[in-house]
Structures are given as C-alpha cells and as structure tokens.
C-alpha cells in the first residue's frame, strides 16, 4: 500500500493521521513530496520550511527550525526512512 502527500499534509495538517498510520505497525509505504512550503496555496511557510527561509507570511525569515519528520518516524524503531533530491548528481 502507498500513501502520497505533500509536506503541508505530512508535517502539519495531516500529521496526526500520518503518525497514527506509522504507529500502527502496518506494512505501508509513504512518500512525502517536500517543497518546504504550502505549494497548493501559494507558498506559505509550514513546519517543513527551514529556519530563516523567506516565504509568504514569513518575509523576514521563518523563526523556528524545520520539523525533522524522518527522525520522528524512525523513533518507532520499525520504520525505514530514505530521501532523495531532484537536483542530486545521479553519478554519486
């Protein structure tokens, strides 16, 4: 089973549901598309936005650091976390 969602869902709006699924121990795959802002609503900062980043409603830079969603997921002990970057060098 696969669940796909953006960072606004995973880090903020739907985090409670995501945490519930991870805690259940069910065999499920989750892919989070992390753009570090609420992309669907114009780029407002979210808990996925890094500290000091400039976004809508954070013109002087976001004051708090980015939530470490991967580390939180790994705290369950049976969750595997991986990440990729679209700009990564495929020869690495």
N, CA, C and O atoms as a CHARMM CRD file, in Angstrom:
* protein
*
  368
    1    1 UNK  N      0.83200  -1.18000   0.00000 PROA 1      0.00000
    2    1 UNK  CA     0.00000   0.00000   0.00000 PROA 1      0.00000
    3    1 UNK  C      0.87800   1.24600   0.00000 PROA 1      0.00000
    4    1 UNK  O      1.92200   1.28500   0.65100 PROA 1      0.00000
    5    2 UNK  N      0.44400   2.25600  -0.73500 PROA 2      0.00000
    6    2 UNK  CA     1.18300   3.51500  -0.82200 PROA 2      0.00000
    7    2 UNK  C      0.30200   4.67500  -0.40400 PROA 2      0.00000
    8    2 UNK  O     -0.89500   4.70300  -0.69200 PROA 2      0.00000
    9    3 UNK  N      0.91100   5.62800   0.27800 PROA 3      0.00000
   10    3 UNK  CA     0.27500   6.90400   0.61400 PROA 3      0.00000
   11    3 UNK  C      1.18300   7.98900   0.05800 PROA 3      0.00000
   12    3 UNK  O      2.38000   8.00300   0.34400 PROA 3      0.00000
   13    4 UNK  N      0.62400   8.89600  -0.73100 PROA 4      0.00000
   14    4 UNK  CA     1.37900  10.00900  -1.30100 PROA 4      0.00000
   15    4 UNK  C      0.80200  11.30800  -0.76600 PROA 4      0.00000
   16    4 UNK  O     -0.41800  11.45600  -0.69600 PROA 4      0.00000
   17    5 UNK  N      1.64900  12.24500  -0.39000 PROA 5      0.00000
   18    5 UNK  CA     1.16400  13.53900   0.07600 PROA 5      0.00000
   19    5 UNK  C      2.26800  14.57000   0.08900 PROA 5      0.00000
   20    5 UNK  O      3.45300  14.24200   0.02200 PROA 5      0.00000
   21    6 UNK  N      1.86600  15.80100   0.17600 PROA 6      0.00000
   22    6 UNK  CA     2.82100  16.89600   0.24800 PROA 6      0.00000
   23    6 UNK  C      3.24900  17.17300   1.67500 PROA 6      0.00000
   24    6 UNK  O      2.71900  16.59500   2.62400 PROA 6      0.00000
   25    7 UNK  N      4.21800  18.06800   1.80900 PROA 7      0.00000
   26    7 UNK  CA     4.72600  18.36600   3.14600 PROA 7      0.00000
   27    7 UNK  C      3.70500  19.10200   4.00700 PROA 7      0.00000
   28    7 UNK  O      3.70400  18.93400   5.22700 PROA 7      0.00000
   29    8 UNK  N      2.84200  19.90700   3.41100 PROA 8      0.00000
   30    8 UNK  CA     1.80000  20.56600   4.20500 PROA 8      0.00000
   31    8 UNK  C      0.92200  19.54500   4.90800 PROA 8      0.00000
   32    8 UNK  O      0.53800  19.73300   6.06200 PROA 8      0.00000
   33    9 UNK  N      0.60600  18.46600   4.20700 PROA 9      0.00000
   34    9 UNK  CA    -0.18000  17.37900   4.79000 PROA 9      0.00000
   35    9 UNK  C      0.63700  16.62600   5.82900 PROA 9      0.00000
   36    9 UNK  O      0.18100  16.43400   6.95600 PROA 9      0.00000
   37   10 UNK  N      1.84500  16.19600   5.46000 PROA 10     0.00000
   38   10 UNK  CA     2.63400  15.31800   6.32400 PROA 10     0.00000
   39   10 UNK  C      3.16200  16.01400   7.57300 PROA 10     0.00000
   40   10 UNK  O      3.15600  15.42800   8.65600 PROA 10     0.00000
   41   11 UNK  N      3.61400  17.24200   7.43700 PROA 11     0.00000
   42   11 UNK  CA     4.22900  17.95900   8.55200 PROA 11     0.00000
   43   11 UNK  C      3.20800  18.70400   9.40400 PROA 11     0.00000
   44   11 UNK  O      3.43800  18.91500  10.59500 PROA 11     0.00000
   45   12 UNK  N      2.09000  19.10400   8.81500 PROA 12     0.00000
   46   12 UNK  CA     1.14800  19.97900   9.51500 PROA 12     0.00000
   47   12 UNK  C     -0.26400  19.40200   9.56700 PROA 12     0.00000
   48   12 UNK  O     -0.63400  18.73300  10.53200 PROA 12     0.00000
   49   13 UNK  N     -1.04000  19.66300   8.53300 PROA 13     0.00000
   50   13 UNK  CA    -2.48000  19.40400   8.52200 PROA 13     0.00000
   51   13 UNK  C     -2.82700  17.94500   8.80300 PROA 13     0.00000
   52   13 UNK  O     -3.74500  17.66800   9.57500 PROA 13     0.00000
   53   14 UNK  N     -2.10700  17.01200   8.18700 PROA 14     0.00000
   54   14 UNK  CA    -2.43200  15.59900   8.34800 PROA 14     0.00000
   55   14 UNK  C     -1.46400  14.82500   9.21600 PROA 14     0.00000
   56   14 UNK  O     -1.47900  13.59400   9.20900 PROA 14     0.00000
   57   15 UNK  N     -0.61600  15.52700   9.97100 PROA 15     0.00000
   58   15 UNK  CA     0.40100  14.82700  10.75400 PROA 15     0.00000
   59   15 UNK  C     -0.21200  13.83000  11.74000 PROA 15     0.00000
   60   15 UNK  O      0.33100  12.74200  11.93500 PROA 15     0.00000
   61   16 UNK  N     -1.31900  14.18500  12.35100 PROA 16     0.00000
   62   16 UNK  CA    -1.94600  13.27300  13.31100 PROA 16     0.00000
   63   16 UNK  C     -2.32400  11.94700  12.67000 PROA 16     0.00000
   64   16 UNK  O     -2.13200  10.88600  13.26300 PROA 16     0.00000
   65   17 UNK  N     -2.86400  12.01000  11.45100 PROA 17     0.00000
   66   17 UNK  CA    -3.22200  10.79200  10.73000 PROA 17     0.00000
   67   17 UNK  C     -2.00200  10.00500  10.29700 PROA 17     0.00000
   68   17 UNK  O     -1.98200   8.77800  10.38500 PROA 17     0.00000
   69   18 UNK  N     -0.98500  10.71400   9.82700 PROA 18     0.00000
   70   18 UNK  CA     0.25800  10.05700   9.41700 PROA 18     0.00000
   71   18 UNK  C      0.90100   9.36300  10.61000 PROA 18     0.00000
   72   18 UNK  O      1.33800   8.21700  10.50200 PROA 18     0.00000
   73   19 UNK  N      0.96100  10.04100  11.73100 PROA 19     0.00000
   74   19 UNK  CA     1.53600   9.45900  12.94100 PROA 19     0.00000
   75   19 UNK  C      0.75800   8.21400  13.36300 PROA 19     0.00000
   76   19 UNK  O      1.35200   7.22900  13.80000 PROA 19     0.00000
   77   20 UNK  N     -0.54800   8.25300  13.23500 PROA 20     0.00000
   78   20 UNK  CA    -1.38600   7.10600  13.58400 PROA 20     0.00000
   79   20 UNK  C     -1.04800   5.90100  12.69700 PROA 20     0.00000
   80   20 UNK  O     -0.93300   4.77700  13.18500 PROA 20     0.00000
   81   21 UNK  N     -0.88900   6.14600  11.39400 PROA 21     0.00000
   82   21 UNK  CA    -0.54300   5.06300  10.46800 PROA 21     0.00000
   83   21 UNK  C      0.83200   4.49100  10.81100 PROA 21     0.00000
   84   21 UNK  O      0.99800   3.27300  10.86200 PROA 21     0.00000
   85   22 UNK  N      1.81400   5.35600  11.04400 PROA 22     0.00000
   86   22 UNK  CA     3.15900   4.88300  11.38400 PROA 22     0.00000
   87   22 UNK  C      3.15600   4.08800  12.68500 PROA 22     0.00000
   88   22 UNK  O      3.83700   3.06800  12.79400 PROA 22     0.00000
   89   23 UNK  N      2.40400   4.54400  13.65500 PROA 23     0.00000
   90   23 UNK  CA     2.35300   3.87100  14.95400 PROA 23     0.00000
   91   23 UNK  C      1.64100   2.52400  14.88100 PROA 23     0.00000
   92   23 UNK  O      1.85500   1.66600  15.73700 PROA 23     0.00000
   93   24 UNK  N      0.79700   2.33200  13.86700 PROA 24     0.00000
   94   24 UNK  CA     0.01900   1.09100  13.76100 PROA 24     0.00000
   95   24 UNK  C      0.89000  -0.12300  13.44700 PROA 24     0.00000
   96   24 UNK  O      0.49600  -1.25600  13.72500 PROA 24     0.00000
   97   25 UNK  N      2.06900   0.10500  12.87100 PROA 25     0.00000
   98   25 UNK  CA     2.93200  -1.01000  12.50900 PROA 25     0.00000
   99   25 UNK  C      2.51300  -1.71400  11.22600 PROA 25     0.00000
  100   25 UNK  O      3.10600  -2.72700  10.85500 PROA 25     0.00000
  101   26 UNK  N      1.50300  -1.19200  10.54900 PROA 26     0.00000
  102   26 UNK  CA     1.06000  -1.78200   9.28300 PROA 26     0.00000
  103   26 UNK  C      2.14200  -1.63000   8.22100 PROA 26     0.00000
  104   26 UNK  O      2.93500  -0.69000   8.26400 PROA 26     0.00000
  105   27 UNK  N      2.17100  -2.55300   7.27200 PROA 27     0.00000
  106   27 UNK  CA     3.13400  -2.50600   6.17200 PROA 27     0.00000
  107   27 UNK  C      2.62300  -1.51800   5.12400 PROA 27     0.00000
  108   27 UNK  O      1.81000  -1.87100   4.27100 PROA 27     0.00000
  109   28 UNK  N      3.09900  -0.30100   5.19700 PROA 28     0.00000
  110   28 UNK  CA     2.64300   0.75700   4.29200 PROA 28     0.00000
  111   28 UNK  C      3.84500   1.59900   3.87500 PROA 28     0.00000
  112   28 UNK  O      4.78400   1.77800   4.65000 PROA 28     0.00000
  113   29 UNK  N      3.81100   2.10400   2.67100 PROA 29     0.00000
  114   29 UNK  CA     4.84800   2.99800   2.15400 PROA 29     0.00000
  115   29 UNK  C      4.27900   4.40500   2.08700 PROA 29     0.00000
  116   29 UNK  O      3.14300   4.59500   1.65300 PROA 29     0.00000
  117   30 UNK  N      5.04900   5.37800   2.50800 PROA 30     0.00000
  118   30 UNK  CA     4.61400   6.77600   2.48200 PROA 30     0.00000
  119   30 UNK  C      5.64900   7.58200   1.71500 PROA 30     0.00000
  120   30 UNK  O      6.84200   7.51700   2.01100 PROA 30     0.00000
  121   31 UNK  N      5.18900   8.34200   0.73000 PROA 31     0.00000
  122   31 UNK  CA     6.07900   9.24400   0.00400 PROA 31     0.00000
  123   31 UNK  C      5.59900  10.66900   0.24800 PROA 31     0.00000
  124   31 UNK  O      4.45700  11.01700  -0.05200 PROA 31     0.00000
  125   32 UNK  N      6.49400  11.48600   0.79900 PROA 32     0.00000
  126   32 UNK  CA     6.18300  12.88900   1.07300 PROA 32     0.00000
  127   32 UNK  C      6.93900  13.74900   0.06700 PROA 32     0.00000
  128   32 UNK  O      8.16500  13.68200  -0.01800 PROA 32     0.00000
  129   33 UNK  N      6.21100  14.54600  -0.68400 PROA 33     0.00000
  130   33 UNK  CA     6.80200  15.49000  -1.62900 PROA 33     0.00000
  131   33 UNK  C      7.04600  16.79000  -0.87700 PROA 33     0.00000
  132   33 UNK  O      6.12600  17.58300  -0.68000 PROA 33     0.00000
  133   34 UNK  N      8.27000  17.00100  -0.46500 PROA 34     0.00000
  134   34 UNK  CA     8.61000  18.12000   0.41800 PROA 34     0.00000
  135   34 UNK  C      9.12800  19.31300  -0.38500 PROA 34     0.00000
  136   34 UNK  O     10.28200  19.33400  -0.81300 PROA 34     0.00000
  137   35 UNK  N      8.26300  20.29700  -0.58000 PROA 35     0.00000
  138   35 UNK  CA     8.66500  21.53500  -1.25800 PROA 35     0.00000
  139   35 UNK  C      9.03200  22.62400  -0.25600 PROA 35     0.00000
  140   35 UNK  O      9.43400  23.72100  -0.64300 PROA 35     0.00000
  141   36 UNK  N      8.89500  22.32000   1.02500 PROA 36     0.00000
  142   36 UNK  CA     9.22900  23.20500   2.14800 PROA 36     0.00000
  143   36 UNK  C      8.29700  24.40300   2.29900 PROA 36     0.00000
  144   36 UNK  O      8.58300  25.31200   3.07800 PROA 36     0.00000
  145   37 UNK  N      7.18500  24.41400   1.56100 PROA 37     0.00000
  146   37 UNK  CA     6.13800  25.43700   1.70800 PROA 37     0.00000
  147   37 UNK  C      4.80000  24.80100   1.32100 PROA 37     0.00000
  148   37 UNK  O      4.76000  23.70100   0.77000 PROA 37     0.00000
  149   38 UNK  N      3.71100  25.50600   1.61600 PROA 38     0.00000
  150   38 UNK  CA     2.39000  25.07900   1.15000 PROA 38     0.00000
  151   38 UNK  C      2.26900  25.44100  -0.32600 PROA 38     0.00000
  152   38 UNK  O      1.84300  26.54800  -0.65400 PROA 38     0.00000
  153   39 UNK  N      2.62900  24.54200  -1.20500 PROA 39     0.00000
  154   39 UNK  CA     2.66400  24.83200  -2.63900 PROA 39     0.00000
  155   39 UNK  C      1.27900  25.06000  -3.23300 PROA 39     0.00000
  156   39 UNK  O      1.12000  25.91900  -4.10000 PROA 39     0.00000
  157   40 UNK  N      0.27500  24.31000  -2.78600 PROA 40     0.00000
  158   40 UNK  CA    -1.06800  24.43300  -3.36300 PROA 40     0.00000
  159   40 UNK  C     -1.73900  25.75400  -3.05500 PROA 40     0.00000
  160   40 UNK  O     -2.66100  26.15200  -3.76700 PROA 40     0.00000
  161   41 UNK  N     -1.30800  26.43900  -2.02800 PROA 41     0.00000
  162   41 UNK  CA    -1.98600  27.67800  -1.62800 PROA 41     0.00000
  163   41 UNK  C     -1.09800  28.90200  -1.75700 PROA 41     0.00000
  164   41 UNK  O     -1.40100  29.94300  -1.17500 PROA 41     0.00000
  165   42 UNK  N     -0.01800  28.80200  -2.49900 PROA 42     0.00000
  166   42 UNK  CA     0.75800  29.99600  -2.78900 PROA 42     0.00000
  167   42 UNK  C      2.11100  30.12000  -2.13200 PROA 42     0.00000
  168   42 UNK  O      2.74600  31.16600  -2.26600 PROA 42     0.00000
  169   43 UNK  N      2.58200  29.11900  -1.43600 PROA 43     0.00000
  170   43 UNK  CA     3.93600  29.15800  -0.90800 PROA 43     0.00000
  171   43 UNK  C      4.10200  29.69100   0.49900 PROA 43     0.00000
  172   43 UNK  O      5.16400  30.21200   0.83900 PROA 43     0.00000
  173   44 UNK  N      3.06400  29.57000   1.33200 PROA 44     0.00000
  174   44 UNK  CA     3.21300  29.98500   2.72700 PROA 44     0.00000
  175   44 UNK  C      4.15200  29.02900   3.45700 PROA 44     0.00000
  176   44 UNK  O      4.26400  27.85700   3.09800 PROA 44     0.00000
  177   45 UNK  N      4.82100  29.54100   4.47800 PROA 45     0.00000
  178   45 UNK  CA     5.71900  28.69200   5.26100 PROA 45     0.00000
  179   45 UNK  C      4.91600  27.66600   6.05600 PROA 45     0.00000
  180   45 UNK  O      3.74400  27.87500   6.37200 PROA 45     0.00000
  181   46 UNK  N      5.57200  26.56300   6.36700 PROA 46     0.00000
  182   46 UNK  CA     4.95000  25.48600   7.13400 PROA 46     0.00000
  183   46 UNK  C      5.99400  24.92300   8.09300 PROA 46     0.00000
  184   46 UNK  O      7.09700  25.46200   8.19500 PROA 46     0.00000
  185   47 UNK  N      5.66000  23.85900   8.78500 PROA 47     0.00000
  186   47 UNK  CA     6.64400  23.21800   9.66300 PROA 47     0.00000
  187   47 UNK  C      7.73800  22.52100   8.85900 PROA 47     0.00000
  188   47 UNK  O      8.73400  22.07900   9.43000 PROA 47     0.00000
  189   48 UNK  N      7.56600  22.41500   7.53400 PROA 48     0.00000
  190   48 UNK  CA     8.59400  21.85200   6.65800 PROA 48     0.00000
  191   48 UNK  C      9.55200  22.92400   6.15000 PROA 48     0.00000
  192   48 UNK  O     10.56300  22.60500   5.52400 PROA 48     0.00000
  193   49 UNK  N      9.24500  24.17900   6.41200 PROA 49     0.00000
  194   49 UNK  CA    10.09200  25.28200   5.96100 PROA 49     0.00000
  195   49 UNK  C     11.28900  25.42300   6.89500 PROA 49     0.00000
  196   49 UNK  O     11.11000  25.47900   8.11100 PROA 49     0.00000
  197   50 UNK  N     12.50800  25.48300   6.35300 PROA 50     0.00000
  198   50 UNK  CA    13.69300  25.63200   7.20800 PROA 50     0.00000
  199   50 UNK  C     13.74200  26.99100   7.90500 PROA 50     0.00000
  200   50 UNK  O     13.15500  27.96200   7.42900 PROA 50     0.00000
  201   51 UNK  N     14.43700  27.04900   9.02000 PROA 51     0.00000
  202   51 UNK  CA    14.62200  28.31500   9.74100 PROA 51     0.00000
  203   51 UNK  C     15.29400  29.32800   8.82400 PROA 51     0.00000
  204   51 UNK  O     16.16000  28.98000   8.02300 PROA 51     0.00000
  205   52 UNK  N     14.88900  30.56500   8.95100 PROA 52     0.00000
  206   52 UNK  CA    15.42000  31.71100   8.21200 PROA 52     0.00000
  207   52 UNK  C     14.95500  31.77700   6.76200 PROA 52     0.00000
  208   52 UNK  O     15.25300  32.75000   6.07100 PROA 52     0.00000
  209   53 UNK  N     14.22500  30.75600   6.28100 PROA 53     0.00000
  210   53 UNK  CA    13.72600  30.79100   4.90700 PROA 53     0.00000
  211   53 UNK  C     12.66500  31.87300   4.77200 PROA 53     0.00000
  212   53 UNK  O     11.88000  32.10800   5.69000 PROA 53     0.00000
  213   54 UNK  N     12.65100  32.51700   3.63400 PROA 54     0.00000
  214   54 UNK  CA    11.66400  33.55800   3.36000 PROA 54     0.00000
  215   54 UNK  C     10.54400  32.94700   2.53100 PROA 54     0.00000
  216   54 UNK  O     10.78600  32.34800   1.48300 PROA 54     0.00000
  217   55 UNK  N      9.31500  33.10600   3.01100 PROA 55     0.00000
  218   55 UNK  CA     8.13000  32.59500   2.32700 PROA 55     0.00000
  219   55 UNK  C      6.98200  33.54600   2.63800 PROA 55     0.00000
  220   55 UNK  O      7.13800  34.47100   3.43500 PROA 55     0.00000
  221   56 UNK  N      5.83100  33.32100   2.01300 PROA 56     0.00000
  222   56 UNK  CA     4.66800  34.15100   2.32300 PROA 56     0.00000
  223   56 UNK  C      4.39800  34.09100   3.82400 PROA 56     0.00000
  224   56 UNK  O      4.49900  33.03000   4.43900 PROA 56     0.00000
  225   57 UNK  N      4.06200  35.20600   4.39000 PROA 57     0.00000
  226   57 UNK  CA     3.79100  35.37000   5.82500 PROA 57     0.00000
  227   57 UNK  C      5.03600  35.14100   6.68100 PROA 57     0.00000
  228   57 UNK  O      4.93700  35.02900   7.90300 PROA 57     0.00000
  229   58 UNK  N      6.20000  35.07300   6.04700 PROA 58     0.00000
  230   58 UNK  CA     7.47300  34.97500   6.77400 PROA 58     0.00000
  231   58 UNK  C      8.51600  35.77500   5.99600 PROA 58     0.00000
  232   58 UNK  O      9.60100  35.27600   5.69900 PROA 58     0.00000
  233   59 UNK  N      8.17600  37.01400   5.67300 PROA 59     0.00000
  234   59 UNK  CA     9.03600  37.85400   4.82400 PROA 59     0.00000
  235   59 UNK  C     10.39300  38.13300   5.46100 PROA 59     0.00000
  236   59 UNK  O     11.37800  38.34500   4.75500 PROA 59     0.00000
  237   60 UNK  N     10.44700  38.13500   6.78400 PROA 60     0.00000
  238   60 UNK  CA    11.72400  38.38600   7.46100 PROA 60     0.00000
  239   60 UNK  C     12.44300  37.08400   7.82000 PROA 60     0.00000
  240   60 UNK  O     13.45400  37.10400   8.52300 PROA 60     0.00000
  241   61 UNK  N     11.92700  35.96800   7.34300 PROA 61     0.00000
  242   61 UNK  CA    12.54400  34.67100   7.61800 PROA 61     0.00000
  243   61 UNK  C     11.79900  33.91300   8.70100 PROA 61     0.00000
  244   61 UNK  O     11.39100  34.50200   9.70200 PROA 61     0.00000
  245   62 UNK  N     11.61700  32.62200   8.51400 PROA 62     0.00000
  246   62 UNK  CA    10.92400  31.78500   9.49600 PROA 62     0.00000
  247   62 UNK  C     11.77000  31.68500  10.76200 PROA 62     0.00000
  248   62 UNK  O     12.98100  31.48000  10.69300 PROA 62     0.00000
  249   63 UNK  N     11.13000  31.83000  11.90200 PROA 63     0.00000
  250   63 UNK  CA    11.84200  31.87600  13.18800 PROA 63     0.00000
  251   63 UNK  C     12.16300  30.50000  13.76800 PROA 63     0.00000
  252   63 UNK  O     13.13800  30.35300  14.50500 PROA 63     0.00000
  253   64 UNK  N     11.35900  29.49900  13.44500 PROA 64     0.00000
  254   64 UNK  CA    11.56600  28.16900  14.03400 PROA 64     0.00000
  255   64 UNK  C     12.20500  27.22400  13.02300 PROA 64     0.00000
  256   64 UNK  O     12.08600  27.42300  11.81400 PROA 64     0.00000
  257   65 UNK  N     12.88300  26.19200  13.52500 PROA 65     0.00000
  258   65 UNK  CA    13.55900  25.26600  12.61400 PROA 65     0.00000
  259   65 UNK  C     12.56500  24.27900  12.00800 PROA 65     0.00000
  260   65 UNK  O     11.44300  24.12700  12.49300 PROA 65     0.00000
  261   66 UNK  N     12.99000  23.62300  10.95800 PROA 66     0.00000
  262   66 UNK  CA    12.17800  22.64000  10.24400 PROA 66     0.00000
  263   66 UNK  C     11.95100  21.41100  11.12000 PROA 66     0.00000
  264   66 UNK  O     12.87500  20.92900  11.77600 PROA 66     0.00000
  265   67 UNK  N     10.72700  20.91200  11.12800 PROA 67     0.00000
  266   67 UNK  CA    10.40800  19.68300  11.84900 PROA 67     0.00000
  267   67 UNK  C     11.17100  18.53000  11.20200 PROA 67     0.00000
  268   67 UNK  O     11.21600  18.44000   9.97500 PROA 67     0.00000
  269   68 UNK  N     11.76300  17.65800  11.99200 PROA 68     0.00000
  270   68 UNK  CA    12.51500  16.51600  11.47000 PROA 68     0.00000
  271   68 UNK  C     11.58300  15.30500  11.37600 PROA 68     0.00000
  272   68 UNK  O     11.58300  14.42900  12.24000 PROA 68     0.00000
  273   69 UNK  N     10.80100  15.28300  10.31700 PROA 69     0.00000
  274   69 UNK  CA     9.79400  14.24100  10.14000 PROA 69     0.00000
  275   69 UNK  C     10.42000  12.84900  10.05400 PROA 69     0.00000
  276   69 UNK  O      9.88400  11.89500  10.61700 PROA 69     0.00000
  277   70 UNK  N     11.54200  12.72800   9.36000 PROA 70     0.00000
  278   70 UNK  CA    12.21100  11.43200   9.24700 PROA 70     0.00000
  279   70 UNK  C     12.64800  10.89100  10.59400 PROA 70     0.00000
  280   70 UNK  O     12.45900   9.70800  10.88100 PROA 70     0.00000
  281   71 UNK  N     13.22600  11.74000  11.41800 PROA 71     0.00000
  282   71 UNK  CA    13.67400  11.31500  12.74800 PROA 71     0.00000
  283   71 UNK  C     12.48000  10.93100  13.62300 PROA 71     0.00000
  284   71 UNK  O     12.54600   9.97200  14.39300 PROA 71     0.00000
  285   72 UNK  N     11.40400  11.67800  13.49600 PROA 72     0.00000
  286   72 UNK  CA    10.20800  11.34700  14.27700 PROA 72     0.00000
  287   72 UNK  C      9.66300   9.98000  13.85400 PROA 72     0.00000
  288   72 UNK  O      9.26300   9.17900  14.69900 PROA 72     0.00000
  289   73 UNK  N      9.64900   9.71700  12.54800 PROA 73     0.00000
  290   73 UNK  CA     9.16000   8.42400  12.05800 PROA 73     0.00000
  291   73 UNK  C     10.06700   7.28900  12.52500 PROA 73     0.00000
  292   73 UNK  O      9.58200   6.23300  12.93100 PROA 73     0.00000
  293   74 UNK  N     11.37600   7.50100  12.47000 PROA 74     0.00000
  294   74 UNK  CA    12.32500   6.45500  12.88100 PROA 74     0.00000
  295   74 UNK  C     12.24800   6.14700  14.36700 PROA 74     0.00000
  296   74 UNK  O     12.71300   5.09300  14.80200 PROA 74     0.00000
  297   75 UNK  N     11.67300   7.04000  15.14700 PROA 75     0.00000
  298   75 UNK  CA    11.58500   6.80200  16.59100 PROA 75     0.00000
  299   75 UNK  C     10.73700   5.57400  16.91400 PROA 75     0.00000
  300   75 UNK  O     10.82500   5.04500  18.02200 PROA 75     0.00000
  301   76 UNK  N      9.92200   5.11200  15.97200 PROA 76     0.00000
  302   76 UNK  CA     9.12500   3.90700  16.20300 PROA 76     0.00000
  303   76 UNK  C      9.97300   2.64500  16.15200 PROA 76     0.00000
  304   76 UNK  O      9.55600   1.60700  16.66700 PROA 76     0.00000
  305   77 UNK  N     11.14700   2.70800  15.54500 PROA 77     0.00000
  306   77 UNK  CA    12.05300   1.57000  15.54300 PROA 77     0.00000
  307   77 UNK  C     11.86300   0.60200  14.40000 PROA 77     0.00000
  308   77 UNK  O     12.79600  -0.13000  14.06800 PROA 77     0.00000
  309   78 UNK  N     10.70400   0.56300  13.78700 PROA 78     0.00000
  310   78 UNK  CA    10.45200  -0.35900  12.67800 PROA 78     0.00000
  311   78 UNK  C     10.15100   0.38900  11.38600 PROA 78     0.00000
  312   78 UNK  O      9.61300  -0.19400  10.44500 PROA 78     0.00000
  313   79 UNK  N     10.48800   1.65900  11.33200 PROA 79     0.00000
  314   79 UNK  CA    10.24300   2.49100  10.15600 PROA 79     0.00000
  315   79 UNK  C     11.56600   2.75100   9.44000 PROA 79     0.00000
  316   79 UNK  O     12.55500   3.13100  10.06700 PROA 79     0.00000
  317   80 UNK  N     11.57600   2.54400   8.13500 PROA 80     0.00000
  318   80 UNK  CA    12.74700   2.82900   7.30300 PROA 80     0.00000
  319   80 UNK  C     12.51300   4.16400   6.61300 PROA 80     0.00000
  320   80 UNK  O     11.45100   4.38400   6.03100 PROA 80     0.00000
  321   81 UNK  N     13.48700   5.05100   6.67200 PROA 81     0.00000
  322   81 UNK  CA    13.37000   6.38000   6.07400 PROA 81     0.00000
  323   81 UNK  C     14.47700   6.56200   5.04500 PROA 81     0.00000
  324   81 UNK  O     15.63800   6.24500   5.30700 PROA 81     0.00000
  325   82 UNK  N     14.11400   7.07400   3.87500 PROA 82     0.00000
  326   82 UNK  CA    15.08300   7.40700   2.82700 PROA 82     0.00000
  327   82 UNK  C     14.68000   8.74200   2.22800 PROA 82     0.00000
  328   82 UNK  O     13.51500   9.13500   2.29500 PROA 82     0.00000
  329   83 UNK  N     15.63700   9.43300   1.64800 PROA 83     0.00000
  330   83 UNK  CA    15.30300  10.68500   0.97500 PROA 83     0.00000
  331   83 UNK  C     16.11300  10.81000  -0.29900 PROA 83     0.00000
  332   83 UNK  O     17.20400  10.25500  -0.42900 PROA 83     0.00000
  333   84 UNK  N     15.54400  11.55700  -1.23700 PROA 84     0.00000
  334   84 UNK  CA    16.22300  11.84700  -2.49500 PROA 84     0.00000
  335   84 UNK  C     16.09200  13.33500  -2.77100 PROA 84     0.00000
  336   84 UNK  O     15.27200  14.02600  -2.16400 PROA 84     0.00000
  337   85 UNK  N     16.89400  13.80700  -3.67600 PROA 85     0.00000
  338   85 UNK  CA    16.81800  15.19700  -4.10800 PROA 85     0.00000
  339   85 UNK  C     16.73500  15.20900  -5.62400 PROA 85     0.00000
  340   85 UNK  O     17.53100  14.55500  -6.29700 PROA 85     0.00000
  341   86 UNK  N     15.78100  15.94500  -6.16000 PROA 86     0.00000
  342   86 UNK  CA    15.62500  16.01700  -7.61100 PROA 86     0.00000
  343   86 UNK  C     16.86100  16.62000  -8.27400 PROA 86     0.00000
  344   86 UNK  O     17.11700  16.36700  -9.45100 PROA 86     0.00000
  345   87 UNK  N     17.62300  17.41100  -7.53200 PROA 87     0.00000
  346   87 UNK  CA    18.81400  18.03100  -8.08300 PROA 87     0.00000
  347   87 UNK  C     20.09200  17.25800  -7.81600 PROA 87     0.00000
  348   87 UNK  O     21.18600  17.75500  -8.08300 PROA 87     0.00000
  349   88 UNK  N     19.96500  16.04700  -7.29400 PROA 88     0.00000
  350   88 UNK  CA    21.14700  15.25500  -6.94200 PROA 88     0.00000
  351   88 UNK  C     21.89800  14.80000  -8.18800 PROA 88     0.00000
  352   88 UNK  O     21.31000  14.65300  -9.26000 PROA 88     0.00000
  353   89 UNK  N     23.17500  14.58300  -8.04000 PROA 89     0.00000
  354   89 UNK  CA    24.01100  14.07300  -9.11800 PROA 89     0.00000
  355   89 UNK  C     23.83000  12.56000  -9.19500 PROA 89     0.00000
  356   89 UNK  O     24.20600  11.84900  -8.26200 PROA 89     0.00000
  357   90 UNK  N     23.26500  12.05800 -10.28300 PROA 90     0.00000
  358   90 UNK  CA    22.98800  10.62300 -10.40100 PROA 90     0.00000
  359   90 UNK  C     24.25700   9.77300 -10.43000 PROA 90     0.00000
  360   90 UNK  O     24.18400   8.55300 -10.28100 PROA 90     0.00000
  361   91 UNK  N     25.41200  10.39600 -10.61900 PROA 91     0.00000
  362   91 UNK  CA    26.68200   9.66700 -10.62900 PROA 91     0.00000
  363   91 UNK  C     27.25500   9.45500  -9.23100 PROA 91     0.00000
  364   91 UNK  O     28.28700   8.79800  -9.08700 PROA 91     0.00000
  365   92 UNK  N     26.62100   9.98600  -8.21800 PROA 92     0.00000
  366   92 UNK  CA    27.12500   9.82700  -6.85300 PROA 92     0.00000
  367   92 UNK  C     26.83300   8.44500  -6.33600 PROA 92     0.00000
  368   92 UNK  O     27.18300   8.12400  -5.20100 PROA 92     0.00000
